[in-house]
Amino acid sequence: MDSRRPSIGELPSPVTQQHSPSNTLIASIPQNTIIKTPVVPTPDSALRHKSSRDETSYFPSNNFDLFHGEVPKLSEPARRPGPHDADDFKSTKISENMPVPLEEEHEPLEDEKKPTVGTPRATVQQKPIVEPIITKNIPMLIAPVEKPPPLSRSMSAISIASSVGTSASDKETWDRTLSRVINGIVSIKATTTRPFDTESAGDYTATGFVISKDHGLILSNRHVVNPAPITCVAVFVNYEEIPIWPVYRDPVHDFGIFRYDPAKLKHILVEEIELHPDAAHVGEDIKVVGNDAGEKLSILGSTLARLDRQAPSYGANSYNDFNTFYMQAASGTSGGSSGSPVLNIHGHAVALNAGGSNSSQSSFYLPLHRVVRAVEKIKRGEQVSRGTLQTEFLHKSYDELRRLGLSEETEIECRSRFPTATGLLSIIRVLRGGPASASRRDAPTETTTADGITRVSGLEPGDILFSCDGNHITGFEGLWEIIDDKVDQVITLRVFRTGKKGGPSGMLEVACKVQDLHSITPSRFLEVGGAIFHDLSYQVARSHNTELNTGVFCASSGFLLWSSWSRDFLVTSVAGTPTRTLDEFIHVIRTIPDHKRISVMARPIGKTDEHVMMVDVDRHFFLAALFERDDINGTWNRRELEQAPAEIHTIEEAVDDEEIDDEEDEESRALDALKSAMVNVVCRLPYSIYGHTSASNYTGVGLIVSLDPIPLVVFDRTAVPTEMLDIRLTISNKSFPGRVVYLGIFALVTFDGKNLPKEVVVPAWDYTPLKVRDEVKVLGLTSDQLLVQKDTTICSIGVNFNTKQCNPPRHRLINVENIHVLENPNCWGGVIVRKTSKLSGRYMVSAFYMAVSSQNSSGDDCCWTQGMDIPRYILPVVSQVSKTVGEQLVEPPTRDLGIEFADMPLSTVSTMGLSEYRFKAFVKAAKKYRGNPRPLVVESRLRPLGVGIDEEKTLKVADIVLEMEGRPIHRVSELTELDIEIKETVDVVVLRDRQEVHLSIPTIPSCRTSGNTIIQFFGAILHSTHSAALEQISPDANLVPVDAQGVYVGGVSYGSPALDNIRPTQWILEIDGTAVSSTDDVLNLVRQKRWNQGDYVRIKQVSRKGITSLVSVKADERFWPTLCWNRDGTKERGWKQHRWSGEEFVAPL
């Protein structure tokens, strides 16, 4: 789901670790190998920690109570053996007989005293302490000492000391440090309830740590805190779970802050981890403690290799940090460790783990300087001001700057001013229309200042920054200390710009007004038709160099644009009205009636060309609401749009048909008549129901079979899979909606007859059955209304035995005689006509050419075309529907044998005891249609056999059907002549065990392929059991509700509480201990309001194999209220939506 979450198979493992900082410097890494590190939930570690700890060591030598008798294994990178392997970065697996050395008493160092947050550690200039190397008695552990590498220019003396090795006392200190800080580190479990900005909906896990136990503040990454609406909990080391909510996420830098209620913690003494951003040094030994790869908790050791790495790039469509340095180390952190503290030996956080590279096993850490500022403001209850110039800077070293045009004199001046600096900031991107862009509306004209410096209108890529408001700048921190405190104020930047076209280079000045960064970071979105729209964010605009306020960003198109996977485009106008901002978009949407078809102008992100889309507005399957973030309460306020205005139907003036010179021959007129009766259809499911997924588009070709008393169009079930959907028909180049009136082995759809073009006529039917080797013509339509035709031959007529049971279970075509042609045209539907069957210049139609879908042995969807005899299968149903106009047909009650039939070669059946008389009868019957004789055989049972029924008195698998109701049965189409659907019993003669057996088989009510009620319950889509699900129930699955309606899970929405808990294709048996056997039972429980927001609801469910499970779902009525859709024949589109819960979270817009 989320591109930054690697699969378990992709998670990096610990890598070889070298102590020499020069060996840990990593080259630039391709962005496609870099990952951010929250992951989907995985099973927790078996190690369960207690809150108590030993005073002398993290792992007591003879008492492992701390870990319930188990010794935890700290993840440690492997490395080349060195002189201090016995002490430094040693595995923490301890045997019971291994004594734990005690640390010598000493005066506490200045660093070990508890400073305030952000207090820098004093830098002590001292010589490195080099201990003598003793190799005696430990030849297998100690390798010869190599000559130390040359020192990096940024390495300090104290860094050298820490990189040489760790003494036994340091190991002891690490033990005590980890045992203390472990109570301040939490595993975060979160769910993004809606796609938003760069984030997708779904579950993930990550890490955070307590930075203020009095204020209840937890620090983590920005991509964990998330700009999108989320629900989340924190789990402490003792497995105590507590609700948390976001209070701040930085718009640019990868850090954010959660809050929790300290009073709700009952079983743990929380340890606060202090932030020490200035304590980070190259060569510093560190530990990263967090929820690494779903393990709770993992500890990885490493050494800081770089402090000035550029921010990693995670891809154009993902969140990316910029305008800051990052630290780097080879620690191999992986999914789930986002937000882990990077600790020094004193237990202080010196950085924040943010991401990593799969290819190089490197981890990237965010410095904490700007984090400290935000934390202090939040503690004081102040807003965290953040400024922006919509400009991206990159730190470049002096040697690169010289290549870009920096003069030697200027370099000497800069080096003398800041001897330790190694470069300056260079501008690499200025967003169009931003505060520093020369193309902004209020950009000043070029002037000259009093000291002779030219003041230009804006910044340009390639400019080298020297100062801001008179303060010389060499890094990001100094620049943003000024910008963040001067929001809505004008600042002056001095930059060095290389001359153009060989002209002179020199110093320039730019004056620009600092913009509020929060104002271009969206904090609200509109949900309409299942689609998510919000203002274009600076994050997305920067990645694609797109000017802000030039369109509304679509985070997910949902049902509105009939493609739930489409996103990342801008809507620039709706129904001819510009929509540059979300407010303009809302104003237009509120005025558009439900079902209205409108034009939408859209532009892919990063592109300049716009294109038009025709969109059907949906206000009937989804609620329309505006969500706005409330960081004080950590929630999103929901305000719903009023009911859509009624559509005003206009009566078009009649236009006299102009006479057209008809020079076409009779053949062309006959083809045009058939073409006018063929219909293209596009269907869209709002939710995944009855085994059909909402992510698919359903299209096909149908045929008009009646116009009086109502127009009826026949479609295959591949094109019109069920009833709860929106249908758009195209007839003779006119497009309008339709509605399902019948579902069976095919679908019948009606529409408003006023939309029908005058030239459309019902085809003439050919009642003479087709035979094998008949020469025919197949006519069909392409998706753009072009007629295709193919002269071919009937090659076979037989049982449709190729449809397999699908996963998820869905309707499939069975017990129907198929007609196959030798060569198929390039279309997915049409008609089959005899070449010679013409009546008054019109072709007579013999069969409906249709698409059939199933799955192959690998579980992949497959589709093919075949013919269905219209007079035998379709016209009787059309006659029945025409007689019941106004009644709610769709799936009228019928009866059947509950058996799937296949056919078998007569040569095989003849060896099973078939009499000569029966043999000759099959041969004679097959000659009538020039086919091969293939007797019917019982293939499978469509429903489990009822309790107490004698299997010997029913049809069994492999029975050969000889007679029904006293009539010989030679082909499956003859079953339509027996009226089985209205009979209570059917007399059958079968060949079983070489004997003819006479049976009286009771018919059973046919199970429906759809239903009248659909429910959304905590994001799970529930409905009654459908026939395809009953086919796949295991015989010993006694808990599956076969005789009741049942509560079947058709699908689960991403970002919902039901995701990864309530399982699709299973049945819900109990909710909070109360048995439920129908969707009405579920609605009754909802109406009783047994649970409150945030409560856990227990769900007992059972699979098709009879396996039961009990899961818990967290109630979230704000984002996932219970909704119900009922089929309503009185409504034009057939369905009506009702809200059953969540009213308390709704306010009018």
N, C-alpha and C positions, 0 to 999 in steps of 0.2 A: 503494500500500500504506500508506505512512505519511502522515498528514494534514499533517505539517509539511514534507514534501518537495514542492516545487512542480514541475510539469512544466517542460520546457525552454522551452516557449512562454510560461510565466508568469514566468520569471526577470526581475527588474528590471534595467534598464540604468542607467549613470551618468546623473546628473541635474544640472541647473543648480546651481552652487555659489556662494553669496554669502559674501564674507568677513566681513560684518558679523554678529556673533553674534545681534543682535536679529532679523535676517532669517532665521536658521536655526531659530528656535524653532518647533516643530511642535505643532499642536493635538492633542488626544486623537484616537486613531486607532481605527477599528472593529476589533474583534478578528478578524473574519473576513478581514482583509487583512494580518494579521501572520503572519509565517512564522518558524519556526526553520529552520536552514539546512544540515543535511546532505542530500545528494542521492544518487540512484541513480547508479551509475557512468556517466560519459560519457568519450569519447576524450580522452586527455591532449593537452596543447598540443604543438605541434611543436617548441617551444623547449626544448632540453635543455641544462641548465646544467652547467658543469664546476666542480670544487671550487676551482680556482685563481682568483685575481682580481688585478686591477691595483691597485697601491698608491695611485694618485692619484685614480682615478675608478671608479665602478661600471661605466661604459660607456667603455672606452678609445677615444680619437679615431680612431686608425688601425689598431686591432687588435681584432677581435671574437672572439678565441679563446674568450673566456669563454662565448659563446653559440653556439659552433660556426659562426662566420661570420655569424650572424643578429643583427639588432638587435631586442631585445625591445621591445614596445610596452606601456608602463605605462598601465593604465586610468586615465583622468583625467576627473573631472566637468567638464562644460562650464560656463562662467560668463560674466557680462557682462565685457567687456574693462575693465581697470583700470590704474592707474598702474604696476603692477609685473608686468604680464603677461609681460614678457620673462624674469622670474626665478621668479615665484611660481606654483606648481602648473602648471608648463610641461610640455608633452608631452616625453617623453624620446626621441623619435625623432631621431637625430643623423646628419647626413650626414658623409661621410668628410672633407670639407674644413672642417668646423666645428671650430675649436680648442676644447679644454676648458680653461677658465680655472683657473689654479692659485690655491689659497687662500693668503692672506697668513699669515705666521708669527705666532703669538700664544701667549700663555701659556694652557694648558688651563684651561677653566672648572671650577669646582667640580663642576658637573653631569657633566662628561665623565670624571671620575675613577671608577674602578670601585668602587661601594659594595657593601655586603652586600645580600642580598635584602630588600626592604622598606624600605631606607633612604630616607627622604623627601628630596626635593630642596629645598635652601634657597630660600626665597622672598626675592628681592632686590627691594626697593622702589626703583624708579628711574623716571625719566620716559621715555616712549616716544621712541624715536629716529625722527624724521621726516626722511626724505631728500628732497632737492629733486626735483621732478618735471620730467623733461626730455622734451619732446614733439617736439623737432626731429628730422626724418628718419624718424620712426616714426608717422606719422599713422594708419596702418591698424591699429596695435596698441593705441594708447592712447586711451581715451575720456576726456572731461572729468571732472574729479574732482568727485564729489558730496559734499555736506555730510555728515560722519560722523553716524551716528545716535546718539541718546542712549545712554549706557552702561547695561548691566544692573547691578543692585545687587550682583550676585555676581561682577562682573568685577574682576580685580585689575590693577594697573599693568603687570605683566609680561605678562599676557594681552593687554592692549591693544597692547603692542609686537609681540607675535607675530602679531597679526591685521592689522597695518598692511601687512606685506609681508615677503618674504624676499629677502635680498641674494644676489648671485652666490656669495658664500662659503657661505651657507646651502644653496644648491643643491648646491654641492660637498660639503658635509657630508652632505646627504641621500644623495648618491651613495655616499659611503664607508660610511655607516651601513647602507644597504640591502645593499651587497655583503658586509658583514660578517654581518649577522643572517640572511641568506638561508640560511646553512648550519645554522641552528638551527630552521628551520620545516619541518614535515613534512606530507605528505598522508596522511590516514588512510583506509584501506579496511577496512570492518568488515561483519560479518554477524551479525545478531541471530538466534540459532538457535531461539529459542522466543518466542512472545508472552508478555509479562510486564508486570504493572502497567499503565502507560499506553503501553507500547511494543508494536509489532507485529513479526512476524518478517519478515526481508528484508535486502537489501543497502543500504548507503549509503556515501557518502564525506564526509569532513570534513577539518578542519585541526587541527593541534596545534603546540606549539613547546617546545623543550627548555628547562627551567628549572633543571636540575642535571645536567650531563654526568657528574659523578662518581657520582651516585646513579642515573643513568639515568631521570630523571623527565621526563615530557612533560605539559604542561598543555593541557586542552581543555575543552569544555563537558560538563555533566552529561548532557545528552541525546545526547552523542556517546559518552562513556564508558559510559552506559547502565546502568540497574539490572538489565536482563535479561542472560542469558548471551550472550556475543558471542565471536567469533573475529576478530582484527584484526591488521593489519600497518601499519607506518609506512614511507613512501617518502620518502627525503631528496631534496634538490634534484639530486643526481647520479644519481638513480634507483637508489639502493641500498636494498633492501627488508630490513626487520628485523622479527621478531615483537615485538609489544607485548602487554601484558595489563593490565587495570584493577587498581589498588590502592586507589582511593578514588573514590567519587562522592558528592557532598554530597546529603543527603536533600531539601533545599529549594533551595539556591542553585545556579545553573546553571554549576557548574564540577566537573571531575573530573580525575583524574590517572592516567596510564598509566605503566608502567615497562618499560624495555628493558634488555638486557644490553649495557653499553658495550663489552665485549670482542668482541662479534660484529660491530662496525662495522670494516670493513677499508679503505674507500676514501675516507673523508671525515673532515675535522677539524671536529668539531661545535662550533658557537658557542652558548654559553649566553646566553639572554635574561633580563635581570634584571627583577624586578618592582618597580615604583615607583608604588604606588597614590596617593601624595600629590602626584605630579607632574602630575596631571590638572587642567586649568584651562579655564574657558570661553574660547574663542578660540584654544585650543592647536592648532597645525597637527599633523596626525596622518597616518599611513599605515597602512592595513590590508592586511596581506600574507597571502595564503592561497589555498586551493584554491577560488577563486570560480567557481561554476557549472561545476565540473569542470575548469576550466583550471588548469594547474600550471606556475608559480604566478602569481597575478595581484596587482597592487599598485594599490590605490585610495587616493586622497588626499582629505582632507576637513578640517573644523575642528570641534572639540567645541562643541556648541551648548548643551547642558544637562548638568548633573551630578546633578539631583534629579528626574528623571522617575520616575514610578511604574513598577513592573515590568510588562512587556507581558503581555497575556493571549492565549494560543494556543487557547483553547476549553476547554469543560468536561471533555472526555474526553482531553485532552492533558496533558503535563507543563507546569506553570506555576511560575515563580519568584514569591516574595512576601517580604515583610518585609525589603526592601532597596530602595535607590535604584538607578536605572539611568542611564547616560549616553546621550546621543543626538547623532547627527550625520547629515548628509545625504550619505552615501557610496555608497548604492546597492549594498551587498553583497548577494549572492544565494546560491542553494543551493550547499552545499559549503564555504562560508567559516566555518561554525560552528567556534569554537575558534581563530580567527585572532588573533594579537596585535595590539593597537592600539598603535602605536609612536609615540614622539615623535622629535624630530630626533636625539636622542642614542642611539637604538636601545633605549630602555627601554620595557618594556610598561607602559602606564598603565591599561589596561583589557583586557577579554576580549570579543571579538565574540560575540554570542549569537543575535541574530535581526534581523528587519527587517520593514518594511511595504511591500507591493507598491504600495499606492495613493499613498503620499507619498514613496517612495524614501528612507526614513529607515532608519538602522541603530541598533540598541540594543546597548549595551556594559555588561558587568557590572563594577562596581568590584572592586578586588583586595584590599581590606583583610582580608576573611575568608579569602581565598585564601592570603595570606602566612602567616597563623596555621596553616592546615592543612599547608602545605608544610613549615614548620619542624618541626612535630610528626612528619610522615612521615620527614623526614631523620633525626630522632633515634630513629626506631623506635617512637614512641608512638602510642597510639590517638587519633584526632581526636574529642575529646568534643564532642557537640552536644546542646544542651538545647532543650526546647520547652514551651510552655504550651498547645499546640493552640489558639493565638489568633493572629489576623491583625491586624496594625497597618497603618495608612496615614498617611503624613505629610500634614498639612493646614496651610495657611497661616493666619496669625492672622485675616485677614478672614473666612475660612470658619469658623474656630473661634468667632468672635464670633457668627456666625449660628447656631451650634449651642449657644450658651448661655454661652460663656466670658465672665466679667465683665471690665470694663475694668481694675479694680484688679489682677486676676490677670495680665492681659496685660502691664500696666506692670511688674509684678514679674518676669515671665519675660524681657521685653526688657532690663531692666536687668541681669539676671544673665548673659544671653548676647546681647550687642548685635548680633552677626552672624547669629543664628538668625532664621529667617523663619516658624517655626511649630513645632508639636508633633506627637507621635504620637497618633492616635486609633484606638480599637479598632473594627473593622468586622465581625469574625466571631469567635465563641467556639464551638468545637466541643462538641457535647453529650457529657457524660461525661468531658471533658478535665480536666487539672489546674486550670484556672482557671474551669471551669464551675460555676455555682451549683447545678447538678443532679448533680454528682458524688457518689459514695457517701459519701465522708468529708468532705463540705463542712461547715465549722464554722457554728455559729449566730452571729447578729449580736451583737457586743459593742462596748464603747467602750474605747479605749486610754487610757493614763495622761495623754496630752496632749489628750484630748477628741476625738480623731478616731474616727469610727464605723468599725469593722472589719466588712465585709460578707463574705458567703460566696463571692462570685465576681465576675468581670468581666462587663460587659454591653456590647453594641455601642453606640457613642456615648460611652463613657468616654474621657476625655482623660488621657493618661499624663503625670505630672509627675516621678516619681522611682522608682527601684528600689534597695532597700537603702540609702536615704539619698543616693543619687547622682542628681542632677538629669539628666534625659534630654531631649534635643531631637531625636535622630535614631536610626536603626537601629543604627549601629555601637556606640554607647555601651551600648545595652540588651543587645545580644548578647555583648559582652565580659563582661558579668556572667552572663547565663544560661548560656552555653556552658561556663563554668568552675564552675558550681554544679549539675551534674547530681545528682539524688537529694537535693538540699538544698532547704530552705524559703527562699523569698525574699519580701520585702515590697514591694508596689507601692502607690503613692499615686496616685489618679486623681481627676479632677474629673468629677462626674456632675450632669447637669441634673435638677432636681427633677421628680417625676412628679405629674401632675394639678394643676399649678400650684404645687406645693410648693417649698420652698427648695432651691437648688442649693448644692453644697459639696464639700469634699474628703473622700474616703473612702479606706480602706486595705483591701487584700486580701493575705492570706498564702496562698501556694500552693507546692506542692512541684514542683520542676522535673523533668520527665520526660525520660528518655533518648530523643532523637529517633530514634536508630538502632533502638530497640526497636519502634517502630511503622512502620518501613520494612522491608518483607519482603525476606528474603535467601534464601528457599527456596521451592520449589514442588513440587507433586505432579502427575505426568503419568500419567493413566490413561485408557484408551480414546481416546487422541489429544487429550484435553482437558487444560487447564492450570488448576490451582487453587492459590491461595495466600491468605495472610491479607490482609485489607483494608488497603491502605496509607494513610498520612496524606494523601498526594497526592490519591488518589481520594476519600477521605472528605471532605476539605476542599472539593473541587470540588462535591460533592453534599450537603454538610452532613449527613453520615451518621455515626452514632456507631461507633467502632471496636469490634471484637470482637462484632459482631452478625451475623456470617455469613462464609462463605468466598467469596472473590472468584473468579469464573470469567473468566479472561483469554481463553480460547478453548474452546468447548464440544466441538469435534472430533467424533468419532464417538459419544461417550457419549450426547450429547443429540440425535444425529441431525440436527445443523445446524452445520456447520463454521464458519459466519459469525456465530453467536450469541456474544455476550460481554457484559461489563459488567453482570452481575447477581450477586446474592448467593445462595448456597445456605444456607438456614437450618436445614434438617433433611433427613436421608436415612433412608429406611425407618423413619420415625417417631422417629428419634434426633436431638436437637439437634446442630448442627454450627456452633458460634459461631466456632471457631478451626480452623486446619489440623490440629492434633493430633487434635481430636475427629473431623474428617472422615476422617482416615487410619484411625483406630480402627474406624470403621463400615465403610469400604470393604474393609478386610482380611477382614471376616467374611462378605462377600457372594459367593456362587458366580458363576462365569462364566455369562453368558446370562440371569441372573436379572433379572426385571422388577420394578422397585421404584418407590416413590413418592418424589418429591423436591419439597420446598417451596422456592420461589425468590422473590426480590423484586428487581425492577429497581432499579439504583442511583438513589438520590434519591427513590424512591417508598416508600410505607408499606404498600401492599396486597401480600400474598403470593398466589401461585397455585401450583397443584400440577401437576407434570409426571410422566408415566410414562416411566421410563428403562430401557433394556436395558443392563445392565453388560457391558462388553467387555473381556475379558482374553485374547482369542484372536487379534485382528488387530494389537494394539499391546502393547508392553511397559509395565508399570506400575513407575514408579520415582520416588523422592524425590531432587531435586537441591538441594544446599545450597552456597552460595557460600563460597569460600575466598579471601579477599583477599590472604593471604600469598603463595600460589602463583599467584594469578590464575586459578583454575580453579573448576569446580563439581564437587563430589563427588557421585557417582551411587550410590544405594543402592536396589536393586530389591526390590519386594514379593515375598513368597513366593508359591508357586502358589495360585491361588484354591481355596477349599474346594469339595469336591464337593457338588452340589445334592442335597438329600434330597427324593425324590419321595414325596409323601403321597397315600394313596388315599382319595378322598372317599367318604363313605358314600352308598350309593344312596338316592335319594329317589324315592318313588313319584310318578308323574305324576298330578296332579290332573285330574279330568275337567273339561273346559271346555265350557260350553254353546256349541255350534257353530250359530250362526244365519246363517252366511255362505252365499251362494249358490254355485253351481258355478263361476261365473266367478272369484269371489274366491278360492276354494280352488285353482283352477288357477294363478292369479297368485302365490299364496303358495308353492305348490310350486316354481315357477320362481325366485322370490326366494330361497328357502332354498338353492338350488344355485348362486347367484351369490356371489362372494367378493371382498371388498376386500383389496388388498395395498399394503403400504408397504415399499419396499426402500431400502437405504442402502449405498453403496459406501464402503469404508474408504479407497481410493486411486483415483486416476484411471487406468483401465486400458481397453484396447481401444477407445479413443475416447470413453469415457463418463467424465464428470467427477464427482469425489466431492462437489463443492459442490452438486449437484442432488439433489432428492428425486424418487424414482421411485414413482409411484402409479398405480393402475389398477383395473380390474374383470376378474375371471376367472370361469370356469365349471367346475364339477365335472363331469368327463367319465367318471370311473370310481371305484368304491369297492372293487373286488375284483380282484386280490389286495391291492393297495395303493390308497389314495386318490390321485387325480391331478386337478390343477386346471390348466386351460389359461389362459395369459396371453399377451398380445402382448409383443413385445420392447421396446416403449416403457416398460412397467411393470416387466418383469424383463429388464434389458439383458444381463446376463452371469451368471456363476456365483458368483464370489467376492464375496459380499455377505451381509448379514443380511436375512431376510425375516420380516415379521409379517403373518399372515393374520387376517382377521375374517370369521367365518361365523356367521350368525344371532346376531349380537351377542356371540359368543365370540371372543377373540383369543389366538393362539398362533403359534409360529414354524413356518417351512416350510423346505424344501430343494429345490434344483433337481436334477432327474434327467434332463432332456432340453432341449437347445437346438437350434433349427433356425430355420424361418421363424416359429416361435412357441416358447414355453417351457412345459414341464410341471413342476409343482411338487408335491411330496408332503408329507405331515405325519403326525403320530402319530394314527392312527385313533381312539384313545381320546378325543381332544378333539372328535370330530365329534358335533354334536347329533343326537338320534335322528330328528328330523323331516326331515333332509336326505335327498333321494333324487336319483338320476341322472335327468336329463330324458329324455324319449322323443325319438328322432331322426326327422326327416322326410327320407326318402331321395329324395323327388321333387325334382329340381333346380328352383330358383327361375327365373322368367322375368321379363323386363322387363314392366312394367305390372301385375305381381302386387300385390294388396293385402295388406299385411303390418302387423304390429305390432312395434315395437321396444321392448324392455323393458330397463331398465338400473338401476344403483344409483348413488346419490350417495355422497359420502364419509362421510355420517352414516347410511348403511344405509337410506335411503328409496328406495322403488321409484318409478321414473318410467316412463311409457309414452307412446308416440306412434303413432297410426294414420297410416300413410303408404303410399307406393307405391315399388316398385323402379323406378328411373329409368335405370340403366345397369349393364351387366355387361361388364367388359373387363380389359385389362392394367393393372397398377399401374405406370404410367410416370412418376408424379409424384415419386418418391423420387430425390433428387439425391445426388451424391457430396458428403460432408460434410467439414468441417475442424474438429477432427481427424477422420481417417477412422474411421467407426463402422458397425456393422451397419445395413443398410437392406433394406427389403422389395422384392424384385424377382422377376420371373417367376411372379407369383401373380395369379390372376384375382380382381379386386375386385368387390364388390357395393355399389352406391351407392343410397341411398334419397332420395326427394324432399325430405323434411323430417327433420332430425335432432333427437332429444331432447337435453335438457340433462344429458348424462352422458358419461363417457369409456369406457364398455364395457357389454356386456350380451349380448342374444340377439335374433335376428330370427325371428319365427314367422309363419306364415300365419294369417290371421284364422279360417279355416275348418278348420284342421288341429288337431282335438281328438281325443284317444283316452281314453275312460273318464274324462272330466273333466279331462284334462291337455293342455296345449299341447304340440305337437310342434315341436322346434327345428330350423330349417333352416340357420342360419348363426350364426357367432360375430361379434358386433358389437365391433370392436376399434379401438384407437388406433394410428395410424401417424405416426412422426416423421421429419422430414427438415430440410433447410435451404432457404431461398429464395435468390434471386439475389444478395441482399445479405449472405448468410452468416449470417442470423439463423435460430434454430431455429423450426420451425413444426410444427404437429400437426393432424391431422384424423381423422375416424372413417370406417370402411367395414366391410363384411361379408366374412367368409371362409366358404366352403362347408365345413361340418363333416364330412359323410360323405366328401367327396373328399380333404380335406387333413389333417384332425385324427384321425379315428377309425382310419385305418391305422397311424399312429404310436402311438396309444394301445394298440392291440393288440400292436404290437411291444414296447413298454416293459413291458406287463403280462406278457409271456412271459419277460422277462429280469430278473425281480426279484432284487435282490442284486448284479447285475453293474453295473459302472461305465459306464453309457451316456453321459449328458450329450450328447456329440456323437459318435455312432458313425461310423466311417469309411464314406464314400459316394463316388460318382463323379458327375461332371457334364461338360457340354460347355464350361464356362468362358466362357459367353456370356450377356450380358444382352439380353433380347428386349423390343421394344416392338411397337406395332401401328400400322397405317397405313390410311387410308381406301381402300376398294376402288376408288373413282374415281381415285385417284392411281396405284395399282398397275396399273390397266387401261391406263394410258398408257405403262407400262414394258415392254410386250411380253407381257402375260398373255394366255393363249389363252382363247378363248370357252368351252371346256369347263371350264377352271379357274374362270373368272368365274362361270358358272352354279352350280358346286359351292359356292362361297363364299356366294352368295345363298341357296341352298337350306339350307345349314347354319345360317345366321343366323336363318332363320325359325323354327327349332326353339326358340330362346330369345327370340324377338321382338326381337332386337338388330340392330345394323347390322353388316354384314360388314366385318371389319378384319383382313386378313392380318398374320401375324407378320413382323417385320423385325429383322435383327440390329442392335442399338443400340450395343453396345460390347463390347470384350473384357475379361474380368474378370481376366486375368493376362497379363503380357507373353508374346509368342510366343517359344517356345524357339529356341535357336540351331540353324541348319541346317534348319528346317522351311520348306517351300515354302508361302508364304501363299496361293497359288492353289489349293492342295489343302485349305484349311481354310475355315471360315466367315469371311466378310469383312463389314465394316460395310456396311449397305445391302442385303445379300442378303435376298430375299424367300423365306421358308420355305414350301414347297409340300407336301412329304412327309417323314415320318420312319419308318424301318423299314417302308416300304411302305404306310403309312397316311396319308391326307390330313390335314393339320394346318390347322384352321380357327380355333382359339382356343387360348389358352395353357393352359387347364385340361386339354386333351387330352394334354399332355406327361406328366401323372401316370400315364397308362395304359401307358406304354412301358417302365417299369422301367429307365430310363437309369442309375439309381444303382448297378446291379449289372452293367452291360454294359461290355465293353472297347471296342467300337466301335459307331457308330450310322450307318446309311445315311441320307443326307439328299439331298433334291432341292430345289434353290433356283433362283430366277429371278435371273440375273446378266447384265447387259449385254444384256438382251432375249432371253437364251437360258436354257433349262432345263439346269442343270448337276447331274450326279450325283456325290456325294461320299461317301467313307467316312471319317467323322470319329472319331478316337480320343477316348475319354473320358479325363479326368484326375482324380486324387484331389481331392476337394473340400477346399478350405482351411478350416480351423476359424475360427470367430468368437471363440473363447476358447482357453484353454490350461490345463495342469495345474500350472504353476509360475510363481510371481511372485517377483521379487527386489527388495529395496530396497538400492541400491548408492550410498552417499554421498548419499542423499536422492532419487536418481532411481529411478523405478519401472520395472523392466525385465520384459519377457515376450517370448514368441515372436511372430513375425509373424502377424497375423490377416488374414482375407480382405479386409476393407475397405481395409487399407493396400496390399495387392497391386494392387487396382484402380487406384490412383492413381500407380503407378510409371511414370516416363517411359520410353519405349522405349529410349532411349540411356543409361539409368542402369545401366551395366554392373556397378558395384560393389555395388549393392543385392543382398543375398542372397535371390534368388527361390526357389532350389531347396532351400536349407537352412532350418532353423528360424529363424535370425537372432536378433539381440538388439535388440529394438525398445523405444524409450523411450516408455512410456505416459504418464508425467507426472513432475513434479518438485515436491518439497515446498518451501514457503517456509522460508527460513532455512537451507537445506541448502547444502553445498558445490557441489552440482550446479546450483543456481539460476543462471541466466544463463550457464551454461557448457555442460552437457549439454542438448541441445535436445529437447523432446518431438516426437514424430512422426518422429524420425530413427532410424537404425540405428547401433549401435556396431560398428565394424570391428576396432579394435585397442585394447588397454589396455597402456600402457607398452611398445609395440612388439610385443606378442604378439597374434596374430589370434584373434578369438573369433567363433564362428558359432552358439553356443547359450548358453542360460542356464547349462548345466552347465559350459561353458568359463569363464564368469565366476566361478562358485563355486570352481572349481579354483584359479584365480589368487588368490582371497581366502584359500583355505586355505593357500597357499604363503607368505602374509604377506610379500609383496615390498616393502611400504612400511610406514613407521612413522608415528606420529601427527605431523601437520604437514607430511609430505612432499607434494610435488606429483606427481600421477599424470596422465600424458598419455593423452588419450582422442581417438581418431580416429573420426569419425562421418560419415555420408553422408545426404543428404536424398532425398526422393522424386524430385527432379529430377536426382540424380546428383552434386550439389555436395558435395565433401568439405571437412572442416574439422578442425583439430587444436586442442584446448583442454587446459588444465591444471586439475585439480581438487585442492583441498587436502584431504588425508585427515583426517577427524575421526571417529574410532571412538567417542569418548566420547558424542557426541550423535547420531551417525548410523552405528550399527553395521550391518553387512550382515545382513539378515534374509531368510528364505526361507519362502514359504508353498506347501505342496504339497496338491493335492487328495487327500483320503483318504476313500474310500467307506466305511471302517469306522467313521468318526467320525459322531456324530449330526448335526453341522452341516456335515461334508464337507471341512473344511480344517484343516491342522495347521501351526503356526508353529515355525520353527527359527532359532536364532541361529548365525551363522557367524563373527562377529568381535566385538571389543570387550570380551571377558570380563575383560581386565586392568583395565578402568575401573569394574568393578562390585563393590560390596560389598553384603552382605545388609542389609536394614533390620531 
